[in-house]
Amino acid sequence: MRFAFLVLIFLFGCSQFKNWDIKSPEHSKDFFTIRWAKNLDYTYQPGNLPITYGGVTVANDVIYAGALDGSFRAIDVENGRILWEHLEVKSIAAPALVYGDFIYYGTQSGRLLVRQAISGELKYAIDLGAPIESAPVYHEGRLVIYLRGHQIVCLDAETGKIIWNYRRAVPVTVTLQRTTKPLVIGNKIFVGFADGFAAALSLQEGSMLWEQKLVETQKFVDVDLNPILVDNLIITGSPSGELTGLDPNDGTIRRQFGLSALSHPMVRGQSLLFGNQAGEIVFMTTEGKVLKQKVVSKHGINQTWWWKDHVVAATFGGELLAIDPLTLEVKARFMLGNSQSAVFGDIAQDSQGLGIMSSRNRLYFFE
């Protein structure tokens, strides 16, 4: 839901750790070493800037990546060789899901395709009626997909039969229009909506179990941070508000963290890690105490990962940063090509390296 807002931003725009799996990393001069890279941009009319907010997925030493020209590729992580490729009718702007022997991905026309992960052979395809802009989620034989237009659809993963479809009326006039990944636990689906609410739906019927308003402002109130479960709290929020911990049973606000996040919060040891619009990296306890907080960029940080014992952050200034988790000093930088580059989608990370798709349609694999 936050795509439009994020594009505007990037275009224009000391406590000790208690042995919490955070250690001093070995610094490498060649931290961002490219094994291979591909330009997946396509021919376009002057005046248009084809920006992708899709991501990449990795499984069994294969990276799967969709592109705005409708192509979907399976690529060998070892050498960048294309193992198979299919050209769909419409653009692909969402990460895929690999589960078992199959790869699940969708297009901007709303078409969901399921293929054999190894061969690319089509198992089935179904039209869902709205653009697919987030990765499908698999849970107990079902697929849960968050569609554009504030819709969530649940399907039988084996057959593609639609079980239910939830659509929410969003009355606000200014929305970020970005969908993110639902969190499915047991019989509950935890999601955020563009009207400032977080909610839980029933996995079985798609009925509303509870909803809780998190943002009171008038614009860009989308609750679009991927929800996570920490200390029996559902933690989510909006870049326009603060991180909030909700009771998963009834949605009651149990904890407010006092800071907003721009990147999806992640858990490292017993602490939360995220970046914000001010260019800060923040480590915070799950009780809300700030452990480390430091400005590492003059640009907003919209993605963070943990790799090679460092925090890796992507900024709206078109760079990747490798950050020492103890001192929060920047130890390495990598420019993604130009200032109009960012990373909006999921990254692909495995034992061999890190795969990243930039907003300017460049796919990198770092070793």
Secondary structure in CASP SS format (residue, H / E / C, confidence):
PFRMAT SS
TARGET T0000
AUTHOR 0000-0000-0000
METHOD secondary structure of the structure
MODEL  1
M C 1.00
R C 1.00
F H 1.00
A H 1.00
F H 1.00
L H 1.00
V H 1.00
L H 1.00
I H 1.00
F H 1.00
L H 1.00
F C 1.00
G C 1.00
C C 1.00
S C 1.00
Q C 1.00
F C 1.00
K C 1.00
N C 1.00
W C 1.00
D C 1.00
I C 1.00
K C 1.00
S C 1.00
P C 1.00
E C 1.00
H C 1.00
S C 1.00
K C 1.00
D C 1.00
F C 1.00
F C 1.00
T C 1.00
I E 1.00
R E 1.00
W E 1.00
A E 1.00
K E 1.00
N E 1.00
L C 1.00
D C 1.00
Y C 1.00
T C 1.00
Y C 1.00
Q C 1.00
P C 1.00
G C 1.00
N C 1.00
L C 1.00
P C 1.00
I C 1.00
T C 1.00
Y C 1.00
G C 1.00
G C 1.00
V E 1.00
T E 1.00
V E 1.00
A E 1.00
N C 1.00
D C 1.00
V E 1.00
I E 1.00
Y E 1.00
A E 1.00
G E 1.00
A C 1.00
L C 1.00
D C 1.00
G C 1.00
S E 1.00
F E 1.00
R E 1.00
A E 1.00
I E 1.00
D E 1.00
V C 1.00
E C 1.00
N C 1.00
G C 1.00
R C 1.00
I E 1.00
L E 1.00
W E 1.00
E E 1.00
H E 1.00
L E 1.00
E C 1.00
V C 1.00
K C 1.00
S C 1.00
I C 1.00
A C 1.00
A C 1.00
P C 1.00
A C 1.00
L E 1.00
V E 1.00
Y E 1.00
G C 1.00
D C 1.00
F E 1.00
I E 1.00
Y E 1.00
Y E 1.00
G E 1.00
T C 1.00
Q C 1.00
S C 1.00
G C 1.00
R E 1.00
L E 1.00
L E 1.00
V E 1.00
R E 1.00
Q E 1.00
A C 1.00
I C 1.00
S C 1.00
G C 1.00
E C 1.00
L E 1.00
K E 1.00
Y E 1.00
A E 1.00
I E 1.00
D E 1.00
L C 1.00
G C 1.00
A C 1.00
P C 1.00
I E 1.00
E C 1.00
S C 1.00
A C 1.00
P C 1.00
V E 1.00
Y E 1.00
H E 1.00
E C 1.00
G C 1.00
R E 1.00
L E 1.00
V E 1.00
I E 1.00
Y E 1.00
L E 1.00
R C 1.00
G C 1.00
H C 1.00
Q E 1.00
I E 1.00
V E 1.00
C E 1.00
L E 1.00
D E 1.00
A C 1.00
E C 1.00
T C 1.00
G C 1.00
K C 1.00
I E 1.00
I E 1.00
W E 1.00
N E 1.00
Y E 1.00
R E 1.00
R C 1.00
A C 1.00
V C 1.00
P C 1.00
V C 1.00
T C 1.00
V C 1.00
T C 1.00
L C 1.00
Q C 1.00
R C 1.00
T C 1.00
T C 1.00
K C 1.00
P C 1.00
L E 1.00
V E 1.00
I E 1.00
G C 1.00
N C 1.00
K E 1.00
I E 1.00
F E 1.00
V E 1.00
G E 1.00
F C 1.00
A C 1.00
D C 1.00
G C 1.00
F E 1.00
A E 1.00
A E 1.00
A E 1.00
L E 1.00
S E 1.00
L C 1.00
Q C 1.00
E C 1.00
G C 1.00
S C 1.00
M E 1.00
L E 1.00
W E 1.00
E E 1.00
Q E 1.00
K E 1.00
L C 1.00
V C 1.00
E C 1.00
T C 1.00
Q C 1.00
K C 1.00
F C 1.00
V C 1.00
D C 1.00
V C 1.00
D C 1.00
L C 1.00
N C 1.00
P C 1.00
I E 1.00
L E 1.00
V E 1.00
D C 1.00
N C 1.00
L E 1.00
I E 1.00
I E 1.00
T E 1.00
G C 1.00
S C 1.00
P C 1.00
S C 1.00
G C 1.00
E C 1.00
L C 1.00
T E 1.00
G E 1.00
L E 1.00
D C 1.00
P C 1.00
N C 1.00
D C 1.00
G C 1.00
T C 1.00
I E 1.00
R E 1.00
R E 1.00
Q E 1.00
F C 1.00
G C 1.00
L C 1.00
S C 1.00
A C 1.00
L C 1.00
S C 1.00
H C 1.00
P C 1.00
M E 1.00
V E 1.00
R E 1.00
G C 1.00
Q C 1.00
S E 1.00
L E 1.00
L E 1.00
F E 1.00
G E 1.00
N C 1.00
Q C 1.00
A C 1.00
G C 1.00
E E 1.00
I E 1.00
V E 1.00
F E 1.00
M E 1.00
T E 1.00
T C 1.00
E C 1.00
G C 1.00
K C 1.00
V E 1.00
L E 1.00
K E 1.00
Q E 1.00
K E 1.00
V E 1.00
V C 1.00
S C 1.00
K C 1.00
H C 1.00
G C 1.00
I E 1.00
N E 1.00
Q E 1.00
T E 1.00
W E 1.00
W E 1.00
W E 1.00
K C 1.00
D C 1.00
H E 1.00
V E 1.00
V E 1.00
A E 1.00
A E 1.00
T E 1.00
F C 1.00
G C 1.00
G C 1.00
E E 1.00
L E 1.00
L E 1.00
A E 1.00
I E 1.00
D C 1.00
P C 1.00
L C 1.00
T C 1.00
L C 1.00
E C 1.00
V E 1.00
K E 1.00
A E 1.00
R E 1.00
F E 1.00
M E 1.00
L C 1.00
G C 1.00
N C 1.00
S C 1.00
Q C 1.00
S C 1.00
A C 1.00
V C 1.00
F C 1.00
G C 1.00
D C 1.00
I C 1.00
A E 1.00
Q E 1.00
D E 1.00
S C 1.00
Q C 1.00
G E 1.00
L E 1.00
G E 1.00
I E 1.00
M E 1.00
S C 1.00
S C 1.00
R C 1.00
N C 1.00
R E 1.00
L E 1.00
Y E 1.00
F E 1.00
F E 1.00
E C 1.00
END
